[in-house]
Amino acid sequence: MKLDIANQLQKVTVLAKKYIVIIVALIFGIMYGFLILASSQQAQNKPPEGMVLDQVNAAERPSIDESAAATLKQLRDQNIEVKALFEEARNNPFSE
């Protein structure tokens, strides 16, 4: 009985070695097929457009305090060197 199992196992390994490329290609094909199927199901399960728009509109948008914006503008106008750097960066953004 032990010899029968060993002989059968040897036959299976010889057959597997003969068709190893096909077996590996089949395994990768099954994996990619599963990934494509899973991604297509995810695309079909997306929420309705109305729900997405409601969540986008409900999101809190960041804002800056008006007094802070005025202070920043005043500081920018007072520092001539920084103002020159801003102007140069606007005119030629790729200079070093």
N, C-alpha and C positions, 0 to 999 in steps of 0.2 A: 504494500500500500504506500509506503514511504517513497518507493522508487517511482510509482505512478505519479505522485504529486510532483516530484522533482522533474520527471520527464515532461509533464504537462507545463510546468513553470518554465522549463527551458524552451519549449516550443513557443510559448507565449512571448518570452523575451526576444527570441529570434524574429518572430512576426512583428513585434513592436519596434525593434531596431530597423526592420525593413521599411516600415511605414511611419517612422518618427516625424518626418517633415509634414506629412499629411495630418498627423495627430496634433502637432503643435499648431499648424495653420487652422485646424478646426477649433481648437481651444481659443485661439485669439479671435477667430470669427465669432464665436459664441459670446465672448466677452464684449467685443465691440457692438454686436447686435443688442446685447443687454443694455449697454450704455446709450445707444441711440434710442431704444425703446423707452428707457427711463427719462431721457431728456425730452422726448416728444410728449410724454405724459405730463411732465412738469410744465411744458409750454401750454398744454391744454387746460391745466388747472389754475391758470392765472386769475386773479380777482377781476371783477367787472371794472370798467373804466370809471364809473361813478364813485366807487369806493376809493380808488386811487386818488382821484381829484379831491374828494372830501378830506383824505388824510394829508394831501399836499397843502390844501388851503388851511387846515387846522394847525399845521406846523408853525411854531413860533419863529419869526424871522428876526435875526439879530439887528440891532439898531445902535447908533451911537448918539450920545447925548449932544444936543445942539451947542451947549456951552463948551464941551470938550472939542467938538469940531472947530468951533471958532478959535479956541486956544491953539489948536494945532495949526490952523491957517496963519494965525498971528506969529507963531514961532517960526514957521516956514518963511514968512515974509521978512522976519528980522535977521535971519542968518543968511548972509549973502553967499557964503561958500557952499552951503547946502543947496541953496536955490540954484546956484550955477551947476552943481552936480545933477540936480533934477532936470534942468533944462538940457544939459548935455546928454543925459540918458534918454530923454525924449527924442532928441534929434538923431542920436546914433546909439541905439540900444546894444550894439554888438561890440562897442569899443571896450577896452580893458582899462 
